[in-house]
Amino acid sequence: MEDLIMAEFEKTNSKPSHVLMMRNLNHSLFRMLNPKQKDEIEPSINRLIDKGFVAY
């Protein structure tokens, strides 16, 4: 799941300190996920925050 989230940053050619809005993720990624994957969204984002890839 973390790889899918990070791939969205790559798709938008984001650089460090760029922002990817949650509504963009809802539109492009989260709608395509199955229920089990949707349950993993929040823990995956939290792991990315812990690793320093995402700021909240």
mmCIF entry with sequence, helices, sheets and N, C-alpha, C, O atoms, coordinates in Angstrom:
data_MODEL
# 
_entry.id   MODEL 
# 
_entity.id                         1 
_entity.type                       polymer 
_entity.pdbx_number_of_molecules   1 
# 
_entity_poly.entity_id                      1 
_entity_poly.type                           'polypeptide(L)' 
_entity_poly.nstd_linkage                   no 
_entity_poly.nstd_monomer                   no 
_entity_poly.pdbx_seq_one_letter_code       MEDLIMAEFEKTNSKPSHVLMMRNLNHSLFRMLNPKQKDEIEPSINRLIDKGFVAY 
_entity_poly.pdbx_seq_one_letter_code_can   MEDLIMAEFEKTNSKPSHVLMMRNLNHSLFRMLNPKQKDEIEPSINRLIDKGFVAY 
_entity_poly.pdbx_strand_id                 A 
# 
loop_
_entity_poly_seq.entity_id 
_entity_poly_seq.num 
_entity_poly_seq.mon_id 
_entity_poly_seq.hetero 
1 1  MET n 
1 2  GLU n 
1 3  ASP n 
1 4  LEU n 
1 5  ILE n 
1 6  MET n 
1 7  ALA n 
1 8  GLU n 
1 9  PHE n 
1 10 GLU n 
1 11 LYS n 
1 12 THR n 
1 13 ASN n 
1 14 SER n 
1 15 LYS n 
1 16 PRO n 
1 17 SER n 
1 18 HIS n 
1 19 VAL n 
1 20 LEU n 
1 21 MET n 
1 22 MET n 
1 23 ARG n 
1 24 ASN n 
1 25 LEU n 
1 26 ASN n 
1 27 HIS n 
1 28 SER n 
1 29 LEU n 
1 30 PHE n 
1 31 ARG n 
1 32 MET n 
1 33 LEU n 
1 34 ASN n 
1 35 PRO n 
1 36 LYS n 
1 37 GLN n 
1 38 LYS n 
1 39 ASP n 
1 40 GLU n 
1 41 ILE n 
1 42 GLU n 
1 43 PRO n 
1 44 SER n 
1 45 ILE n 
1 46 ASN n 
1 47 ARG n 
1 48 LEU n 
1 49 ILE n 
1 50 ASP n 
1 51 LYS n 
1 52 GLY n 
1 53 PHE n 
1 54 VAL n 
1 55 ALA n 
1 56 TYR n 
# 
_struct_asym.id          A 
_struct_asym.entity_id   1 
# 
loop_
_struct_conf.conf_type_id 
_struct_conf.id 
_struct_conf.pdbx_PDB_helix_id 
_struct_conf.beg_label_comp_id 
_struct_conf.beg_label_asym_id 
_struct_conf.beg_label_seq_id 
_struct_conf.pdbx_beg_PDB_ins_code 
_struct_conf.end_label_comp_id 
_struct_conf.end_label_asym_id 
_struct_conf.end_label_seq_id 
_struct_conf.pdbx_end_PDB_ins_code 
_struct_conf.beg_auth_comp_id 
_struct_conf.beg_auth_asym_id 
_struct_conf.beg_auth_seq_id 
_struct_conf.end_auth_comp_id 
_struct_conf.end_auth_asym_id 
_struct_conf.end_auth_seq_id 
_struct_conf.pdbx_PDB_helix_class 
_struct_conf.details 
_struct_conf.pdbx_PDB_helix_length 
HELX_P HELX_P1 AA1 GLU A 2  ? LYS A 11 ? GLU A 2  LYS A 11 1 ? 10 
HELX_P HELX_P2 AA2 MET A 22 ? SER A 28 ? MET A 22 SER A 28 1 ? 7  
HELX_P HELX_P3 AA3 PHE A 30 ? MET A 32 ? PHE A 30 MET A 32 5 ? 3  
HELX_P HELX_P4 AA4 PRO A 35 ? LYS A 51 ? PRO A 35 LYS A 51 1 ? 17 
# 
_struct_conf_type.id          HELX_P 
_struct_conf_type.criteria    ? 
_struct_conf_type.reference   ? 
# 
loop_
_atom_site.group_PDB 
_atom_site.id 
_atom_site.type_symbol 
_atom_site.label_atom_id 
_atom_site.label_alt_id 
_atom_site.label_comp_id 
_atom_site.label_asym_id 
_atom_site.label_entity_id 
_atom_site.label_seq_id 
_atom_site.pdbx_PDB_ins_code 
_atom_site.Cartn_x 
_atom_site.Cartn_y 
_atom_site.Cartn_z 
_atom_site.occupancy 
_atom_site.B_iso_or_equiv 
_atom_site.pdbx_formal_charge 
_atom_site.auth_seq_id 
_atom_site.auth_comp_id 
_atom_site.auth_asym_id 
_atom_site.auth_atom_id 
_atom_site.pdbx_PDB_model_num 
ATOM 1   N N  . MET A 1 1  ? 0.816   -1.183 0.000   1.00 0.00 ? 1  MET A N  1 
ATOM 2   C CA . MET A 1 1  ? 0.000   0.000  0.000   1.00 0.00 ? 1  MET A CA 1 
ATOM 3   C C  . MET A 1 1  ? 0.866   1.255  0.000   1.00 0.00 ? 1  MET A C  1 
ATOM 4   O O  . MET A 1 1  ? 0.562   2.227  -0.692  1.00 0.00 ? 1  MET A O  1 
ATOM 5   N N  . GLU A 1 2  ? 1.935   1.231  0.772   1.00 0.00 ? 2  GLU A N  1 
ATOM 6   C CA . GLU A 1 2  ? 2.839   2.380  0.825   1.00 0.00 ? 2  GLU A CA 1 
ATOM 7   C C  . GLU A 1 2  ? 3.426   2.669  -0.553  1.00 0.00 ? 2  GLU A C  1 
ATOM 8   O O  . GLU A 1 2  ? 3.586   3.828  -0.938  1.00 0.00 ? 2  GLU A O  1 
ATOM 9   N N  . ASP A 1 3  ? 3.743   1.619  -1.285  1.00 0.00 ? 3  ASP A N  1 
ATOM 10  C CA . ASP A 1 3  ? 4.285   1.798  -2.639  1.00 0.00 ? 3  ASP A CA 1 
ATOM 11  C C  . ASP A 1 3  ? 3.262   2.466  -3.557  1.00 0.00 ? 3  ASP A C  1 
ATOM 12  O O  . ASP A 1 3  ? 3.623   3.299  -4.388  1.00 0.00 ? 3  ASP A O  1 
ATOM 13  N N  . LEU A 1 4  ? 2.000   2.105  -3.411  1.00 0.00 ? 4  LEU A N  1 
ATOM 14  C CA . LEU A 1 4  ? 0.962   2.717  -4.234  1.00 0.00 ? 4  LEU A CA 1 
ATOM 15  C C  . LEU A 1 4  ? 0.824   4.207  -3.927  1.00 0.00 ? 4  LEU A C  1 
ATOM 16  O O  . LEU A 1 4  ? 0.659   5.023  -4.834  1.00 0.00 ? 4  LEU A O  1 
ATOM 17  N N  . ILE A 1 5  ? 0.893   4.551  -2.652  1.00 0.00 ? 5  ILE A N  1 
ATOM 18  C CA . ILE A 1 5  ? 0.792   5.956  -2.255  1.00 0.00 ? 5  ILE A CA 1 
ATOM 19  C C  . ILE A 1 5  ? 1.982   6.739  -2.793  1.00 0.00 ? 5  ILE A C  1 
ATOM 20  O O  . ILE A 1 5  ? 1.815   7.830  -3.339  1.00 0.00 ? 5  ILE A O  1 
ATOM 21  N N  . MET A 1 6  ? 3.168   6.194  -2.643  1.00 0.00 ? 6  MET A N  1 
ATOM 22  C CA . MET A 1 6  ? 4.364   6.884  -3.123  1.00 0.00 ? 6  MET A CA 1 
ATOM 23  C C  . MET A 1 6  ? 4.356   6.991  -4.657  1.00 0.00 ? 6  MET A C  1 
ATOM 24  O O  . MET A 1 6  ? 4.885   7.953  -5.215  1.00 0.00 ? 6  MET A O  1 
ATOM 25  N N  . ALA A 1 7  ? 3.765   6.014  -5.326  1.00 0.00 ? 7  ALA A N  1 
ATOM 26  C CA . ALA A 1 7  ? 3.681   6.062  -6.788  1.00 0.00 ? 7  ALA A CA 1 
ATOM 27  C C  . ALA A 1 7  ? 2.827   7.246  -7.246  1.00 0.00 ? 7  ALA A C  1 
ATOM 28  O O  . ALA A 1 7  ? 3.058   7.799  -8.321  1.00 0.00 ? 7  ALA A O  1 
ATOM 29  N N  . GLU A 1 8  ? 1.846   7.632  -6.437  1.00 0.00 ? 8  GLU A N  1 
ATOM 30  C CA . GLU A 1 8  ? 1.026   8.797  -6.775  1.00 0.00 ? 8  GLU A CA 1 
ATOM 31  C C  . GLU A 1 8  ? 1.871   10.070 -6.774  1.00 0.00 ? 8  GLU A C  1 
ATOM 32  O O  . GLU A 1 8  ? 1.649   10.964 -7.590  1.00 0.00 ? 8  GLU A O  1 
ATOM 33  N N  . PHE A 1 9  ? 2.835   10.153 -5.863  1.00 0.00 ? 9  PHE A N  1 
ATOM 34  C CA . PHE A 1 9  ? 3.748   11.293 -5.870  1.00 0.00 ? 9  PHE A CA 1 
ATOM 35  C C  . PHE A 1 9  ? 4.564   11.306 -7.163  1.00 0.00 ? 9  PHE A C  1 
ATOM 36  O O  . PHE A 1 9  ? 4.770   12.358 -7.767  1.00 0.00 ? 9  PHE A O  1 
ATOM 37  N N  . GLU A 1 10 ? 5.018   10.144 -7.572  1.00 0.00 ? 10 GLU A N  1 
ATOM 38  C CA . GLU A 1 10 ? 5.801   10.055 -8.805  1.00 0.00 ? 10 GLU A CA 1 
ATOM 39  C C  . GLU A 1 10 ? 4.976   10.445 -10.023 1.00 0.00 ? 10 GLU A C  1 
ATOM 40  O O  . GLU A 1 10 ? 5.479   11.116 -10.924 1.00 0.00 ? 10 GLU A O  1 
ATOM 41  N N  . LYS A 1 11 ? 3.710   10.029 -10.057 1.00 0.00 ? 11 LYS A N  1 
ATOM 42  C CA . LYS A 1 11 ? 2.844   10.342 -11.194 1.00 0.00 ? 11 LYS A CA 1 
ATOM 43  C C  . LYS A 1 11 ? 2.673   11.842 -11.384 1.00 0.00 ? 11 LYS A C  1 
ATOM 44  O O  . LYS A 1 11 ? 2.495   12.316 -12.507 1.00 0.00 ? 11 LYS A O  1 
ATOM 45  N N  . THR A 1 12 ? 2.727   12.581 -10.296 1.00 0.00 ? 12 THR A N  1 
ATOM 46  C CA . THR A 1 12 ? 2.541   14.034 -10.378 1.00 0.00 ? 12 THR A CA 1 
ATOM 47  C C  . THR A 1 12 ? 3.869   14.770 -10.461 1.00 0.00 ? 12 THR A C  1 
ATOM 48  O O  . THR A 1 12 ? 3.909   15.998 -10.378 1.00 0.00 ? 12 THR A O  1 
ATOM 49  N N  . ASN A 1 13 ? 4.965   14.017 -10.625 1.00 0.00 ? 13 ASN A N  1 
ATOM 50  C CA . ASN A 1 13 ? 6.304   14.600 -10.689 1.00 0.00 ? 13 ASN A CA 1 
ATOM 51  C C  . ASN A 1 13 ? 6.618   15.459 -9.468  1.00 0.00 ? 13 ASN A C  1 
ATOM 52  O O  . ASN A 1 13 ? 7.279   16.491 -9.579  1.00 0.00 ? 13 ASN A O  1 
ATOM 53  N N  . SER A 1 14 ? 6.142   15.027 -8.311  1.00 0.00 ? 14 SER A N  1 
ATOM 54  C CA . SER A 1 14 ? 6.365   15.770 -7.072  1.00 0.00 ? 14 SER A CA 1 
ATOM 55  C C  . SER A 1 14 ? 7.830   15.712 -6.660  1.00 0.00 ? 14 SER A C  1 
ATOM 56  O O  . SER A 1 14 ? 8.532   14.730 -6.902  1.00 0.00 ? 14 SER A O  1 
ATOM 57  N N  . LYS A 1 15 ? 8.249   16.765 -6.049  1.00 0.00 ? 15 LYS A N  1 
ATOM 58  C CA . LYS A 1 15 ? 9.607   16.881 -5.500  1.00 0.00 ? 15 LYS A CA 1 
ATOM 59  C C  . LYS A 1 15 ? 9.496   16.939 -3.979  1.00 0.00 ? 15 LYS A C  1 
ATOM 60  O O  . LYS A 1 15 ? 8.399   17.121 -3.450  1.00 0.00 ? 15 LYS A O  1 
ATOM 61  N N  . PRO A 1 16 ? 10.622  16.785 -3.262  1.00 0.00 ? 16 PRO A N  1 
ATOM 62  C CA . PRO A 1 16 ? 10.567  16.928 -1.805  1.00 0.00 ? 16 PRO A CA 1 
ATOM 63  C C  . PRO A 1 16 ? 9.926   18.273 -1.437  1.00 0.00 ? 16 PRO A C  1 
ATOM 64  O O  . PRO A 1 16 ? 10.195  19.298 -2.065  1.00 0.00 ? 16 PRO A O  1 
ATOM 65  N N  . SER A 1 17 ? 9.116   18.245 -0.459  1.00 0.00 ? 17 SER A N  1 
ATOM 66  C CA . SER A 1 17 ? 8.351   19.373 0.089   1.00 0.00 ? 17 SER A CA 1 
ATOM 67  C C  . SER A 1 17 ? 7.109   19.713 -0.722  1.00 0.00 ? 17 SER A C  1 
ATOM 68  O O  . SER A 1 17 ? 6.367   20.618 -0.340  1.00 0.00 ? 17 SER A O  1 
ATOM 69  N N  . HIS A 1 18 ? 6.855   19.011 -1.837  1.00 0.00 ? 18 HIS A N  1 
ATOM 70  C CA . HIS A 1 18 ? 5.603   19.226 -2.569  1.00 0.00 ? 18 HIS A CA 1 
ATOM 71  C C  . HIS A 1 18 ? 4.460   18.554 -1.820  1.00 0.00 ? 18 HIS A C  1 
ATOM 72  O O  . HIS A 1 18 ? 4.665   17.627 -1.036  1.00 0.00 ? 18 HIS A O  1 
ATOM 73  N N  . VAL A 1 19 ? 3.264   19.039 -2.079  1.00 0.00 ? 19 VAL A N  1 
ATOM 74  C CA . VAL A 1 19 ? 2.070   18.543 -1.397  1.00 0.00 ? 19 VAL A CA 1 
ATOM 75  C C  . VAL A 1 19 ? 1.207   17.763 -2.382  1.00 0.00 ? 19 VAL A C  1 
ATOM 76  O O  . VAL A 1 19 ? 0.984   18.187 -3.516  1.00 0.00 ? 19 VAL A O  1 
ATOM 77  N N  . LEU A 1 20 ? 0.736   16.633 -1.927  1.00 0.00 ? 20 LEU A N  1 
ATOM 78  C CA . LEU A 1 20 ? -0.251  15.863 -2.671  1.00 0.00 ? 20 LEU A CA 1 
ATOM 79  C C  . LEU A 1 20 ? -1.493  15.812 -1.791  1.00 0.00 ? 20 LEU A C  1 
ATOM 80  O O  . LEU A 1 20 ? -1.480  15.198 -0.725  1.00 0.00 ? 20 LEU A O  1 
ATOM 81  N N  . MET A 1 21 ? -2.541  16.444 -2.229  1.00 0.00 ? 21 MET A N  1 
ATOM 82  C CA . MET A 1 21 ? -3.746  16.572 -1.428  1.00 0.00 ? 21 MET A CA 1 
ATOM 83  C C  . MET A 1 21 ? -4.459  15.228 -1.295  1.00 0.00 ? 21 MET A C  1 
ATOM 84  O O  . MET A 1 21 ? -4.451  14.410 -2.215  1.00 0.00 ? 21 MET A O  1 
ATOM 85  N N  . MET A 1 22 ? -5.073  15.018 -0.138  1.00 0.00 ? 22 MET A N  1 
ATOM 86  C CA . MET A 1 22 ? -5.816  13.785 0.096   1.00 0.00 ? 22 MET A CA 1 
ATOM 87  C C  . MET A 1 22 ? -6.939  13.611 -0.921  1.00 0.00 ? 22 MET A C  1 
ATOM 88  O O  . MET A 1 22 ? -7.245  12.487 -1.316  1.00 0.00 ? 22 MET A O  1 
ATOM 89  N N  . ARG A 1 23 ? -7.555  14.712 -1.347  1.00 0.00 ? 23 ARG A N  1 
ATOM 90  C CA . ARG A 1 23 ? -8.637  14.580 -2.327  1.00 0.00 ? 23 ARG A CA 1 
ATOM 91  C C  . ARG A 1 23 ? -8.104  14.028 -3.646  1.00 0.00 ? 23 ARG A C  1 
ATOM 92  O O  . ARG A 1 23 ? -8.825  13.328 -4.358  1.00 0.00 ? 23 ARG A O  1 
ATOM 93  N N  . ASN A 1 24 ? -6.850  14.333 -3.980  1.00 0.00 ? 24 ASN A N  1 
ATOM 94  C CA . ASN A 1 24 ? -6.253  13.759 -5.189  1.00 0.00 ? 24 ASN A CA 1 
ATOM 95  C C  . ASN A 1 24 ? -6.083  12.254 -5.027  1.00 0.00 ? 24 ASN A C  1 
ATOM 96  O O  . ASN A 1 24 ? -6.342  11.487 -5.954  1.00 0.00 ? 24 ASN A O  1 
ATOM 97  N N  . LEU A 1 25 ? -5.646  11.838 -3.839  1.00 0.00 ? 25 LEU A N  1 
ATOM 98  C CA . LEU A 1 25 ? -5.516  10.403 -3.588  1.00 0.00 ? 25 LEU A CA 1 
ATOM 99  C C  . LEU A 1 25 ? -6.881  9.731  -3.619  1.00 0.00 ? 25 LEU A C  1 
ATOM 100 O O  . LEU A 1 25 ? -7.015  8.624  -4.141  1.00 0.00 ? 25 LEU A O  1 
ATOM 101 N N  . ASN A 1 26 ? -7.889  10.385 -3.067  1.00 0.00 ? 26 ASN A N  1 
ATOM 102 C CA . ASN A 1 26 ? -9.240  9.815  -3.096  1.00 0.00 ? 26 ASN A CA 1 
ATOM 103 C C  . ASN A 1 26 ? -9.695  9.609  -4.532  1.00 0.00 ? 26 ASN A C  1 
ATOM 104 O O  . ASN A 1 26 ? -10.297 8.586  -4.858  1.00 0.00 ? 26 ASN A O  1 
ATOM 105 N N  . HIS A 1 27 ? -9.411  10.569 -5.377  1.00 0.00 ? 27 HIS A N  1 
ATOM 106 C CA . HIS A 1 27 ? -9.832  10.508 -6.780  1.00 0.00 ? 27 HIS A CA 1 
ATOM 107 C C  . HIS A 1 27 ? -9.062  9.462  -7.569  1.00 0.00 ? 27 HIS A C  1 
ATOM 108 O O  . HIS A 1 27 ? -9.645  8.679  -8.318  1.00 0.00 ? 27 HIS A O  1 
ATOM 109 N N  . SER A 1 28 ? -7.767  9.456  -7.396  1.00 0.00 ? 28 SER A N  1 
ATOM 110 C CA . SER A 1 28 ? -6.930  8.641  -8.276  1.00 0.00 ? 28 SER A CA 1 
ATOM 111 C C  . SER A 1 28 ? -6.634  7.244  -7.749  1.00 0.00 ? 28 SER A C  1 
ATOM 112 O O  . SER A 1 28 ? -6.461  6.313  -8.536  1.00 0.00 ? 28 SER A O  1 
ATOM 113 N N  . LEU A 1 29 ? -6.573  7.084  -6.436  1.00 0.00 ? 29 LEU A N  1 
ATOM 114 C CA . LEU A 1 29 ? -6.110  5.804  -5.898  1.00 0.00 ? 29 LEU A CA 1 
ATOM 115 C C  . LEU A 1 29 ? -7.158  5.100  -5.052  1.00 0.00 ? 29 LEU A C  1 
ATOM 116 O O  . LEU A 1 29 ? -7.481  3.939  -5.303  1.00 0.00 ? 29 LEU A O  1 
ATOM 117 N N  . PHE A 1 30 ? -7.682  5.780  -4.068  1.00 0.00 ? 30 PHE A N  1 
ATOM 118 C CA . PHE A 1 30 ? -8.508  5.117  -3.058  1.00 0.00 ? 30 PHE A CA 1 
ATOM 119 C C  . PHE A 1 30 ? -9.791  4.531  -3.623  1.00 0.00 ? 30 PHE A C  1 
ATOM 120 O O  . PHE A 1 30 ? -10.297 3.540  -3.098  1.00 0.00 ? 30 PHE A O  1 
ATOM 121 N N  . ARG A 1 31 ? -10.321 5.117  -4.672  1.00 0.00 ? 31 ARG A N  1 
ATOM 122 C CA . ARG A 1 31 ? -11.544 4.581  -5.283  1.00 0.00 ? 31 ARG A CA 1 
ATOM 123 C C  . ARG A 1 31 ? -11.328 3.218  -5.921  1.00 0.00 ? 31 ARG A C  1 
ATOM 124 O O  . ARG A 1 31 ? -12.268 2.438  -6.069  1.00 0.00 ? 31 ARG A O  1 
ATOM 125 N N  . MET A 1 32 ? -10.096 2.935  -6.295  1.00 0.00 ? 32 MET A N  1 
ATOM 126 C CA . MET A 1 32 ? -9.785  1.694  -7.003  1.00 0.00 ? 32 MET A CA 1 
ATOM 127 C C  . MET A 1 32 ? -9.488  0.522  -6.058  1.00 0.00 ? 32 MET A C  1 
ATOM 128 O O  . MET A 1 32 ? -9.324  -0.609 -6.515  1.00 0.00 ? 32 MET A O  1 
ATOM 129 N N  . LEU A 1 33 ? -9.418  0.779  -4.766  1.00 0.00 ? 33 LEU A N  1 
ATOM 130 C CA . LEU A 1 33 ? -9.003  -0.240 -3.816  1.00 0.00 ? 33 LEU A CA 1 
ATOM 131 C C  . LEU A 1 33 ? -10.157 -1.122 -3.371  1.00 0.00 ? 33 LEU A C  1 
ATOM 132 O O  . LEU A 1 33 ? -11.313 -0.701 -3.341  1.00 0.00 ? 33 LEU A O  1 
ATOM 133 N N  . ASN A 1 34 ? -9.813  -2.360 -3.024  1.00 0.00 ? 34 ASN A N  1 
ATOM 134 C CA . ASN A 1 34 ? -10.815 -3.247 -2.465  1.00 0.00 ? 34 ASN A CA 1 
ATOM 135 C C  . ASN A 1 34 ? -10.942 -2.950 -0.958  1.00 0.00 ? 34 ASN A C  1 
ATOM 136 O O  . ASN A 1 34 ? -10.107 -2.230 -0.409  1.00 0.00 ? 34 ASN A O  1 
ATOM 137 N N  . PRO A 1 35 ? -11.968 -3.489 -0.283  1.00 0.00 ? 35 PRO A N  1 
ATOM 138 C CA . PRO A 1 35 ? -12.183 -3.165 1.134   1.00 0.00 ? 35 PRO A CA 1 
ATOM 139 C C  . PRO A 1 35 ? -10.986 -3.486 2.042   1.00 0.00 ? 35 PRO A C  1 
ATOM 140 O O  . PRO A 1 35 ? -10.698 -2.731 2.971   1.00 0.00 ? 35 PRO A O  1 
ATOM 141 N N  . LYS A 1 36 ? -10.302 -4.578 1.785   1.00 0.00 ? 36 LYS A N  1 
ATOM 142 C CA . LYS A 1 36 ? -9.147  -4.927 2.614   1.00 0.00 ? 36 LYS A CA 1 
ATOM 143 C C  . LYS A 1 36 ? -8.038  -3.884 2.443   1.00 0.00 ? 36 LYS A C  1 
ATOM 144 O O  . LYS A 1 36 ? -7.411  -3.477 3.421   1.00 0.00 ? 36 LYS A O  1 
ATOM 145 N N  . GLN A 1 37 ? -7.801  -3.458 1.215   1.00 0.00 ? 37 GLN A N  1 
ATOM 146 C CA . GLN A 1 37 ? -6.784  -2.440 0.953   1.00 0.00 ? 37 GLN A CA 1 
ATOM 147 C C  . GLN A 1 37 ? -7.174  -1.109 1.593   1.00 0.00 ? 37 GLN A C  1 
ATOM 148 O O  . GLN A 1 37 ? -6.314  -0.390 2.101   1.00 0.00 ? 37 GLN A O  1 
ATOM 149 N N  . LYS A 1 38 ? -8.460  -0.779 1.571   1.00 0.00 ? 38 LYS A N  1 
ATOM 150 C CA . LYS A 1 38 ? -8.926  0.467  2.181   1.00 0.00 ? 38 LYS A CA 1 
ATOM 151 C C  . LYS A 1 38 ? -8.660  0.480  3.680   1.00 0.00 ? 38 LYS A C  1 
ATOM 152 O O  . LYS A 1 38 ? -8.391  1.532  4.261   1.00 0.00 ? 38 LYS A O  1 
ATOM 153 N N  . ASP A 1 39 ? -8.736  -0.703 4.309   1.00 0.00 ? 39 ASP A N  1 
ATOM 154 C CA . ASP A 1 39 ? -8.433  -0.791 5.739   1.00 0.00 ? 39 ASP A CA 1 
ATOM 155 C C  . ASP A 1 39 ? -6.960  -0.515 6.012   1.00 0.00 ? 39 ASP A C  1 
ATOM 156 O O  . ASP A 1 39 ? -6.602  -0.133 7.126   1.00 0.00 ? 39 ASP A O  1 
ATOM 157 N N  . GLU A 1 40 ? -6.114  -0.699 5.028   1.00 0.00 ? 40 GLU A N  1 
ATOM 158 C CA . GLU A 1 40 ? -4.670  -0.510 5.187   1.00 0.00 ? 40 GLU A CA 1 
ATOM 159 C C  . GLU A 1 40 ? -4.211  0.918  4.912   1.00 0.00 ? 40 GLU A C  1 
ATOM 160 O O  . GLU A 1 40 ? -3.050  1.244  5.156   1.00 0.00 ? 40 GLU A O  1 
ATOM 161 N N  . ILE A 1 41 ? -5.097  1.774  4.409   1.00 0.00 ? 41 ILE A N  1 
ATOM 162 C CA . ILE A 1 41 ? -4.692  3.132  4.035   1.00 0.00 ? 41 ILE A CA 1 
ATOM 163 C C  . ILE A 1 41 ? -4.105  3.891  5.218   1.00 0.00 ? 41 ILE A C  1 
ATOM 164 O O  . ILE A 1 41 ? -2.978  4.381  5.151   1.00 0.00 ? 41 ILE A O  1 
ATOM 165 N N  . GLU A 1 42 ? -4.869  3.986  6.299   1.00 0.00 ? 42 GLU A N  1 
ATOM 166 C CA . GLU A 1 42 ? -4.413  4.784  7.437   1.00 0.00 ? 42 GLU A CA 1 
ATOM 167 C C  . GLU A 1 42 ? -3.117  4.257  8.043   1.00 0.00 ? 42 GLU A C  1 
ATOM 168 O O  . GLU A 1 42 ? -2.199  5.044  8.275   1.00 0.00 ? 42 GLU A O  1 
ATOM 169 N N  . PRO A 1 43 ? -3.006  2.939  8.311   1.00 0.00 ? 43 PRO A N  1 
ATOM 170 C CA . PRO A 1 43 ? -1.726  2.448  8.834   1.00 0.00 ? 43 PRO A CA 1 
ATOM 171 C C  . PRO A 1 43 ? -0.556  2.687  7.879   1.00 0.00 ? 43 PRO A C  1 
ATOM 172 O O  . PRO A 1 43 ? 0.560   2.957  8.323   1.00 0.00 ? 43 PRO A O  1 
ATOM 173 N N  . SER A 1 44 ? -0.802  2.589  6.584   1.00 0.00 ? 44 SER A N  1 
ATOM 174 C CA . SER A 1 44 ? 0.260   2.821  5.604   1.00 0.00 ? 44 SER A CA 1 
ATOM 175 C C  . SER A 1 44 ? 0.711   4.271  5.618   1.00 0.00 ? 44 SER A C  1 
ATOM 176 O O  . SER A 1 44 ? 1.909   4.550  5.572   1.00 0.00 ? 44 SER A O  1 
ATOM 177 N N  . ILE A 1 45 ? -0.233  5.188  5.682   1.00 0.00 ? 45 ILE A N  1 
ATOM 178 C CA . ILE A 1 45 ? 0.120   6.606  5.749   1.00 0.00 ? 45 ILE A CA 1 
ATOM 179 C C  . ILE A 1 45 ? 0.890   6.890  7.031   1.00 0.00 ? 45 ILE A C  1 
ATOM 180 O O  . ILE A 1 45 ? 1.858   7.651  7.020   1.00 0.00 ? 45 ILE A O  1 
ATOM 181 N N  . ASN A 1 46 ? 0.470   6.284  8.132   1.00 0.00 ? 46 ASN A N  1 
ATOM 182 C CA . ASN A 1 46 ? 1.184   6.478  9.398   1.00 0.00 ? 46 ASN A CA 1 
ATOM 183 C C  . ASN A 1 46 ? 2.616   5.951  9.324   1.00 0.00 ? 46 ASN A C  1 
ATOM 184 O O  . ASN A 1 46 ? 3.530   6.558  9.882   1.00 0.00 ? 46 ASN A O  1 
ATOM 185 N N  . ARG A 1 47 ? 2.812   4.837  8.645   1.00 0.00 ? 47 ARG A N  1 
ATOM 186 C CA . ARG A 1 47 ? 4.174   4.306  8.486   1.00 0.00 ? 47 ARG A CA 1 
ATOM 187 C C  . ARG A 1 47 ? 5.019   5.251  7.635   1.00 0.00 ? 47 ARG A C  1 
ATOM 188 O O  . ARG A 1 47 ? 6.200   5.450  7.920   1.00 0.00 ? 47 ARG A O  1 
ATOM 189 N N  . LEU A 1 48 ? 4.427   5.832  6.600   1.00 0.00 ? 48 LEU A N  1 
ATOM 190 C CA . LEU A 1 48 ? 5.154   6.801  5.771   1.00 0.00 ? 48 LEU A CA 1 
ATOM 191 C C  . LEU A 1 48 ? 5.508   8.047  6.576   1.00 0.00 ? 48 LEU A C  1 
ATOM 192 O O  . LEU A 1 48 ? 6.575   8.630  6.383   1.00 0.00 ? 48 LEU A O  1 
ATOM 193 N N  . ILE A 1 49 ? 4.623   8.453  7.470   1.00 0.00 ? 49 ILE A N  1 
ATOM 194 C CA . ILE A 1 49 ? 4.906   9.589  8.351   1.00 0.00 ? 49 ILE A CA 1 
ATOM 195 C C  . ILE A 1 49 ? 6.068   9.225  9.269   1.00 0.00 ? 49 ILE A C  1 
ATOM 196 O O  . ILE A 1 49 ? 6.996   10.016 9.438   1.00 0.00 ? 49 ILE A O  1 
ATOM 197 N N  . ASP A 1 50 ? 6.023   8.030  9.863   1.00 0.00 ? 50 ASP A N  1 
ATOM 198 C CA . ASP A 1 50 ? 7.096   7.588  10.768  1.00 0.00 ? 50 ASP A CA 1 
ATOM 199 C C  . ASP A 1 50 ? 8.448   7.527  10.067  1.00 0.00 ? 50 ASP A C  1 
ATOM 200 O O  . ASP A 1 50 ? 9.480   7.809  10.675  1.00 0.00 ? 50 ASP A O  1 
ATOM 201 N N  . LYS A 1 51 ? 8.440   7.160  8.787   1.00 0.00 ? 51 LYS A N  1 
ATOM 202 C CA . LYS A 1 51 ? 9.679   7.062  8.016   1.00 0.00 ? 51 LYS A CA 1 
ATOM 203 C C  . LYS A 1 51 ? 10.151  8.417  7.503   1.00 0.00 ? 51 LYS A C  1 
ATOM 204 O O  . LYS A 1 51 ? 11.257  8.535  6.975   1.00 0.00 ? 51 LYS A O  1 
ATOM 205 N N  . GLY A 1 52 ? 9.311   9.440  7.659   1.00 0.00 ? 52 GLY A N  1 
ATOM 206 C CA . GLY A 1 52 ? 9.705   10.785 7.217   1.00 0.00 ? 52 GLY A CA 1 
ATOM 207 C C  . GLY A 1 52 ? 9.398   11.086 5.765   1.00 0.00 ? 52 GLY A C  1 
ATOM 208 O O  . GLY A 1 52 ? 9.806   12.130 5.257   1.00 0.00 ? 52 GLY A O  1 
ATOM 209 N N  . PHE A 1 53 ? 8.689   10.199 5.084   1.00 0.00 ? 53 PHE A N  1 
ATOM 210 C CA . PHE A 1 53 ? 8.339   10.432 3.684   1.00 0.00 ? 53 PHE A CA 1 
ATOM 211 C C  . PHE A 1 53 ? 7.143   11.356 3.540   1.00 0.00 ? 53 PHE A C  1 
ATOM 212 O O  . PHE A 1 53 ? 6.996   12.044 2.530   1.00 0.00 ? 53 PHE A O  1 
ATOM 213 N N  . VAL A 1 54 ? 6.291   11.369 4.555   1.00 0.00 ? 54 VAL A N  1 
ATOM 214 C CA . VAL A 1 54 ? 5.051   12.148 4.532   1.00 0.00 ? 54 VAL A CA 1 
ATOM 215 C C  . VAL A 1 54 ? 4.987   12.969 5.809   1.00 0.00 ? 54 VAL A C  1 
ATOM 216 O O  . VAL A 1 54 ? 5.328   12.488 6.889   1.00 0.00 ? 54 VAL A O  1 
ATOM 217 N N  . ALA A 1 55 ? 4.551   14.202 5.672   1.00 0.00 ? 55 ALA A N  1 
ATOM 218 C CA . ALA A 1 55 ? 4.367   15.072 6.842   1.00 0.00 ? 55 ALA A CA 1 
ATOM 219 C C  . ALA A 1 55 ? 2.879   15.277 7.050   1.00 0.00 ? 55 ALA A C  1 
ATOM 220 O O  . ALA A 1 55 ? 2.103   15.379 6.100   1.00 0.00 ? 55 ALA A O  1 
ATOM 221 N N  . TYR A 1 56 ? 2.503   15.334 8.328   1.00 0.00 ? 56 TYR A N  1 
ATOM 222 C CA . TYR A 1 56 ? 1.101   15.556 8.652   1.00 0.00 ? 56 TYR A CA 1 
ATOM 223 C C  . TYR A 1 56 ? 0.970   16.850 9.401   1.00 0.00 ? 56 TYR A C  1 
ATOM 224 O O  . TYR A 1 56 ? -0.136  17.237 9.776   1.00 0.00 ? 56 TYR A O  1 
# 
